[in-house]
């Protein structure tokens, strides 16, 4: 029996960097902005923010069994979901993602713009922005998750789950009344 888990598939598809990583592994772009982009990525603590966000995404993408789904079917879906998340997160290591970040910053900003950004982020206000950024991202993620939760009933109707063995009626999952465990903001 094959179950559809549209939200997990959608989110994994959205966050999966595999096509971009494969393109970037071939020949990362280097230009005059690249050394400054390297410094900018370091000053912005992108690696620690990336690792933190990846951990939070893992917690949010961990499926919880809705009422009405047979345990055997749920076990299969859960195992497949965990394997998919592991594959995605294995592809999203900092070592693989770092060149992409540097390349994007180097392509987006001129050396002068990067110098200005670096100068700003070295100031007390810039450092405060860096410090507060994970908290802001968490708040945005939680509020976005609440918006998605409101869409879940109509999304689930679009993807009926096949009937359990011995039944001709498709299972209509009961959606949880509360979202997945919420990540806590870094202190």
N, C-alpha and C positions, 0 to 999 in steps of 0.2 A: 504494500500500500504506500503510495507516495503522497505526502502531505505538503501543502503549500504554506510557507511562512513568509508572506509578502513583505512585511516590514523589515525583517532581518535581511532578507535578500536585497531589498532596496538599499538599506543602510550600508551593507557590506559592498554593494556595487558602487555606491557613492564614495565611500572612503577608500576603496581599493586603489592604490597607486600603480598597480602593475603595468598598465600600458605606458604610463609616463616614465616609470623607472626603466623599462626596457629600452625606451628611446634615449633616455639620458645616459644609460650605461655605455652606449656605443661611443659617444663623443661629447662630453660635457663642454659647454661653451665657456671660453675664457676671453675676457676683454679687460679693458683698463679698470673697470669697476670691480673685478673679481677679488683682488686683495682687500678692498674696502668692504665688500659684501661679506667676506670671511670674518673681518673684524666686527661687522654689524651683527652677524649671527651669534658671535661670541658674547658681545655686550648685551644683547637682547635675551640671553639665557634660553635660546630657542630649544636646545636639546632638553633641558629639564622641563620646559613647558610642553614639548612634544611628548616626552615620556609620561608626564602627568596626564595629558589629554588622552593618550593611547590607553592608559590604565582606566580612566573614567569611561571611555567609549566601550571598553571590554565589559565593564560592570553594567552599562546601560544596554548592551547588546545581548547580555545573558538572558535567554528566554525563560519565562516562568509558565508553568503548565496552566492553561485555562481550564476551567471546569468543563466537563462534557467531552474531553478528549480521552480516548482509551489510553491507559498507561503504556501498553506495548507500542502503540503508534507514537506516543509522545517521546518515549525513550529513543526511538529511531530518529525522530526529528531533532531531538536534543543532541544526540551524538553527532549527527551530520552537521548541525549548526556549530558545535564546538570545534569540529575538524576544520570547517570553513573559516571560522574566526582565527584559529591557530595559523592556517595558511596565510591569511591576510596579514596578521600581525607579524608573522615570520618575514613576510615581504616588506614590512614597514619598519625595519630596523633603522636606528639613527645613522648607521654607517651607509645605508642605501639612500636614506632621505636627505642627509646633509648636503650632498652635491646638488640636489634639486633645489633646496632652499637657497643656497649660495647662488646658483645659476639664475633663479627667479629674481632675487634682489639685484644681481649684477645686470640683468637684462632690463629691469624696471627702472632703476635709478642711475643717474649719471654719477661720475666720481664726485662732483661737487655736491650733489644732493646727498649722497651717502656720507660725505664728510660733515655736512650739516646735521644729518640725523645722528651720527655718532657723537658729535659735539653735544647735541641736545640730550641724548640718552645717558651721557656721562654726568649731567647736572642732577641736583637733588630731585627736581620735578620729574626728569626723565627716569631716574631710578625708581621713583614712587610709581610711575606708570608701569614700569616693568614688574614691580612687586605686585601691583594690583591686577595685572592682566589675567592671571589664572582665575582669580575670583570673578572678574568680569566675564570670562569665557564660560565659567561654570554657571553663572546666573543666566546667560544667554542660552546655554544648553538646556537648563531646567525649564525655562519659559518656552523654548521651542518644543521640548518634549511634551509639555502640557498642551500645546497647540496640536501636536500630532496625535495625542491621546484622544482629543475631541474628534479627530478624523477616523479613528480606528473602527467604529461601528460600520461606517460606509465602506471602508477599505475591506473589512472582513467579509462583507456581503459580496464583494466583487470576486473573492477567492474562496468559494465554498470548499470545505474539507470533505473528502470522500467518506462515504458511509463506513461504519465499523463493520467488521466481519459479521455476517448473518443479519444485517439490517439493510433496508433499502433507502433509509432516510439519511441524507448527509448530516454530519455533525455540525451543529451551530455552536461555536465556542462562546462561552460567557466571558466577556472581557473583565479583567480585574478592575476593581473600583479605585485602585491606587496604582500609580506608575511604578516602574521598577525601582529598586532601592536607589535613592538619590545620592549622588556623590557629595562629599563634603568639600567645602572650599578650603584650599591650603591656608595654613595659619602663618 
